[in-house]
Amino acid sequence: MNAPLPDIARSGAAAALLPLSWVGMDGIALPLRLADAAHGCVSARASVQVNLPRPAIKGIHMSRLYRLLQPHAGAAPLSPDALARLLRAMVDSHADCGSDAARAEFRFELLCQRPALATPGLSGWKAYPAALGAELDGDGCRLWAEVEIAYSSTCPCSAALARRLIADAFLQQPCAATPDAVYDWLLEHATLATPHSQRSQARLRFDIPANAAGWELAARIDLAEQALATPVQTAVKRADEQAFAALNGANLMYVEDAARRLQAALAGHGLSRVDVRHQESLHPHDAVAASQLPEGLA
């Protein structure tokens, strides 16, 4: 029982003498406590890898990487500095393999409570897919955060065509042009044509300084939703649905408009990339737009 167990990963010969860019594990389940005070633990999936530059080394020690994750499993908060230190520890743990680069990523859903648009005291919870990640190599350590936001987009062209159709139909009616007559006609015919709208997604990536106190995901989500003006809602009553319809009517946007709104609103908050997708209700394909912010504008 006390005999040493074989270590095939170290004693065996590599099948081919070639270096590997990344080796490690993906999809590791763990509770993750964020450094931001507004959020507690989230259920996360982690990905951790190091490089294997020495061709003669058959494999890395997966268990070393796994054990380095455990202090972050719901106990110590994961701050930007803590993530940078984790990568350095991953590299140090594989010094005997020649590793000099590491990367890690944590994916989870961030739950935020959102009030109804019009009904006092009514609220619900919305889940935002999010990720935190970092990469360490000879050029230093780079940290990033990513969030996805769902919103509604109403096509400006479709809205203009619908308005024209309704206006043309109104001119054909032999009704008296009194406010009451117009009101009655609109109540019955204002939806003679409706503009098409669709659920849409924005994926935002932010560069995070290693000395930042936290990730500020909720604050960045708030800024993005304010810029879009039509985030999807949680709990609604009829008054809230009406308010949402009014917001859509006041914020007609193409996919290009949405991407530019987000870029303008978040350029000073570490934003490095915007990816926007409108899941078209008119077409069987999606409309997309993306923007990579020039270095120094984030």
C-alpha positions in Angstrom: 0.0 0.0 0.0 3.0 2.3 0.6 4.6 1.7 -2.8 4.9 4.8 -5.0 2.3 5.0 -7.7 3.4 5.4 -11.3 3.4 8.8 -12.9 2.9 8.1 -16.5 2.5 11.7 -17.4 6.1 12.4 -16.3 7.9 9.1 -17.0 6.4 8.3 -20.4 7.8 9.6 -23.6 5.9 12.2 -25.6 4.3 10.8 -28.8 5.9 13.6 -30.8 8.5 16.2 -29.7 6.3 19.3 -30.1 5.4 22.1 -27.8 1.8 22.9 -26.9 0.2 26.3 -26.6 -2.3 25.4 -23.9 -3.0 22.4 -21.7 -5.5 22.2 -18.8 -9.1 21.7 -17.9 -12.4 23.3 -19.0 -15.9 23.2 -17.4 -14.8 22.9 -13.7 -17.8 23.5 -11.5 -17.3 25.7 -8.5 -19.1 28.4 -6.4 -17.5 31.7 -7.1 -17.6 34.7 -4.8 -17.2 38.0 -6.7 -15.2 40.8 -5.2 -18.1 43.2 -5.8 -20.0 43.8 -2.6 -23.4 43.7 -4.2 -23.1 40.1 -5.2 -22.4 36.9 -3.3 -21.6 33.5 -4.7 -22.5 32.5 -8.2 -22.4 29.0 -9.8 -19.5 29.1 -12.2 -17.6 27.0 -14.7 -13.9 27.5 -14.7 -11.3 26.9 -17.5 -7.6 26.9 -16.5 -4.6 26.1 -18.7 -0.8 26.6 -18.9 1.5 26.3 -21.8 3.8 23.3 -22.3 6.8 24.6 -24.2 9.2 21.7 -23.6 8.6 19.1 -26.3 10.1 16.3 -24.2 7.6 16.8 -21.3 4.7 14.4 -21.9 2.0 16.1 -19.8 1.2 18.7 -17.1 -0.1 18.1 -13.6 -3.9 18.7 -13.9 -4.3 18.2 -10.1 -2.0 21.1 -9.4 -4.2 23.5 -11.3 -7.4 22.1 -9.8 -6.0 22.5 -6.2 -5.0 26.2 -6.9 -8.7 26.9 -7.7 -10.0 25.7 -4.4 -9.3 28.8 -2.3 -11.6 30.6 -4.7 -14.4 28.1 -4.4 -16.9 30.3 -2.5 -14.4 31.4 0.2 -11.9 34.1 -0.9 -13.5 36.7 -3.2 -12.2 36.7 -6.7 -10.9 40.2 -7.3 -8.8 41.3 -10.4 -5.7 41.1 -8.2 -6.6 37.6 -7.0 -7.1 36.4 -10.5 -3.7 37.8 -11.6 -2.1 36.0 -8.6 -3.8 32.8 -9.5 -2.2 32.9 -13.0 1.2 33.5 -11.5 0.7 30.5 -9.1 -0.4 28.3 -12.0 2.9 29.2 -13.9 5.0 28.6 -10.8 3.3 25.3 -10.2 4.5 24.1 -13.6 8.0 25.5 -13.5 9.4 21.9 -13.9 7.5 21.7 -17.2 8.9 25.0 -18.4 5.5 26.7 -18.4 5.7 30.5 -18.7 2.1 31.4 -19.7 -1.3 30.7 -18.2 -4.9 31.6 -18.7 -8.2 31.3 -16.8 -11.8 32.0 -17.4 -14.9 31.8 -15.2 -18.4 31.8 -16.8 -21.6 32.3 -14.8 -24.9 34.1 -14.7 -25.2 37.3 -12.7 -28.7 37.8 -11.2 -29.9 41.4 -10.9 -33.3 42.5 -9.6 -35.1 44.9 -11.9 -38.2 47.1 -11.1 -41.2 47.2 -13.4 -41.4 50.2 -15.6 -44.7 51.6 -14.3 -46.1 49.5 -11.5 -44.9 50.5 -8.0 -43.4 47.7 -5.9 -43.3 45.2 -8.8 -40.0 43.7 -9.7 -38.3 40.5 -11.0 -34.9 38.9 -11.5 -32.9 38.9 -14.7 -30.0 36.7 -15.4 -27.0 38.1 -17.3 -24.5 35.7 -18.8 -21.1 36.9 -17.8 -17.4 35.9 -17.8 -14.2 36.9 -16.1 -10.9 36.0 -17.6 -7.1 36.7 -17.7 -4.1 35.6 -19.6 -0.5 35.8 -18.4 2.6 35.7 -20.7 5.9 37.4 -21.3 4.0 40.7 -22.1 2.3 40.8 -18.7 -1.1 40.0 -17.4 -4.3 41.1 -19.2 -7.7 40.8 -17.4 -11.1 41.2 -18.9 -14.8 40.9 -18.1 -17.7 40.1 -20.5 -21.5 40.5 -20.1 -24.4 39.8 -22.4 -27.5 42.0 -22.4 -30.9 41.2 -23.9 -33.0 44.0 -25.3 -35.7 44.8 -27.8 -35.0 46.5 -31.1 -37.7 48.0 -33.4 -36.7 48.6 -37.1 -36.8 52.3 -38.1 -37.6 51.5 -41.7 -40.4 49.1 -40.8 -41.8 51.8 -38.5 -41.8 54.4 -41.2 -43.5 52.0 -43.7 -46.1 51.2 -41.1 -46.8 54.9 -40.4 -47.2 55.6 -44.1 -49.7 52.7 -44.5 -51.7 54.0 -41.6 -51.6 57.6 -42.8 -52.7 56.5 -46.3 -55.6 54.5 -44.9 -56.7 57.4 -42.7 -56.9 59.7 -45.8 -59.3 57.3 -47.4 -61.8 57.5 -44.5 -64.8 59.8 -44.9 -64.8 60.7 -41.2 -65.1 64.2 -39.9 -61.7 65.6 -38.9 -62.6 66.2 -35.3 -60.4 65.1 -32.4 -63.0 62.6 -31.2 -63.4 61.1 -34.7 -59.7 60.8 -35.2 -59.3 59.3 -31.7 -62.0 56.7 -32.5 -60.4 55.8 -35.9 -57.0 55.4 -34.3 -58.3 53.1 -31.6 -59.6 50.8 -34.3 -57.0 51.2 -37.1 -53.7 52.3 -35.6 -52.4 48.7 -35.8 -53.4 48.4 -39.4 -49.6 47.9 -39.8 -47.1 47.3 -37.1 -43.3 47.7 -37.3 -41.3 44.6 -36.7 -39.2 44.3 -33.6 -37.2 41.5 -32.2 -35.2 40.3 -29.1 -31.6 41.3 -29.5 -28.4 40.7 -27.7 -25.3 42.8 -27.0 -22.1 41.1 -25.9 -19.7 43.6 -24.3 -16.0 43.0 -23.3 -14.1 45.2 -20.9 -10.4 45.5 -20.1 -10.0 45.4 -16.3 -6.9 46.9 -14.6 -5.2 44.4 -12.3 -5.4 47.0 -9.4 -9.2 47.5 -9.8 -11.1 47.0 -6.5 -13.8 44.9 -8.3 -15.3 44.0 -11.6 -18.2 46.5 -11.5 -20.3 44.2 -13.7 -23.7 45.5 -12.4 -22.6 49.2 -13.0 -21.5 48.4 -16.5 -24.8 46.6 -17.2 -26.8 49.6 -15.9 -24.9 51.9 -18.3 -25.5 49.6 -21.2 -29.2 49.3 -20.5 -29.6 53.0 -20.1 -27.9 53.5 -23.5 -30.1 51.0 -25.3 -33.3 52.2 -23.4 -35.2 49.0 -24.3 -33.8 46.2 -22.1 -36.2 43.2 -21.8 -38.4 43.3 -18.8 -39.1 40.8 -15.9 -42.4 41.2 -14.1 -45.0 43.3 -16.0 -48.6 44.4 -15.8 -50.5 46.1 -18.6 -49.2 49.5 -17.6 -45.6 48.2 -17.8 -46.2 46.6 -21.1 -47.6 49.9 -22.4 -44.5 51.7 -21.1 -42.3 49.2 -22.8 -44.1 49.7 -26.1 -43.6 53.5 -25.7 -39.9 53.0 -25.1 -39.6 50.9 -28.3 -41.4 53.5 -30.3 -39.1 56.3 -28.9 -35.9 54.2 -29.5 -36.1 52.8 -33.1 -32.8 51.3 -33.9 -30.9 49.4 -36.5 -28.1 47.1 -35.4 -25.6 49.8 -36.3 -27.4 52.2 -34.0 -27.3 49.9 -31.0 -23.6 49.2 -31.5 -22.8 52.9 -31.7 -25.0 53.7 -28.6 -23.1 51.2 -26.6 -19.7 52.3 -27.8 -20.5 55.9 -27.0 -21.9 55.2 -23.6 -19.2 52.8 -22.4 -16.0 53.9 -24.2 -14.7 55.5 -21.0 -15.5 52.5 -18.8 -12.9 50.0 -20.2 -15.0 48.8 -23.1 -12.8 47.0 -25.6 -15.3 45.2 -27.9 -19.0 45.4 -28.8 -20.9 42.6 -30.6 -24.6 43.2 -31.3 -27.1 40.7 -32.8 -30.7 41.4 -33.8 -32.6 38.1 -34.3 -34.7 39.4 -37.2 -38.4 38.7 -37.2 -38.6 39.8 -40.9 -35.7 37.6 -42.1 -34.6 34.0 -41.4 -31.1 35.4 -40.6 -29.8 37.8 -38.0 -28.4 41.3 -38.4 -25.0 41.8 -36.6 -22.6 44.6 -35.9 -19.3 44.7 -34.1 -16.7 47.2 -33.0 -13.2 46.8 -31.6 -12.3 50.0 -29.8 -8.8 51.3 -30.6 -6.3 50.9 -27.8 -6.4 53.9 -25.5 -10.1 54.7 -26.0 -11.4 52.0 -23.6 
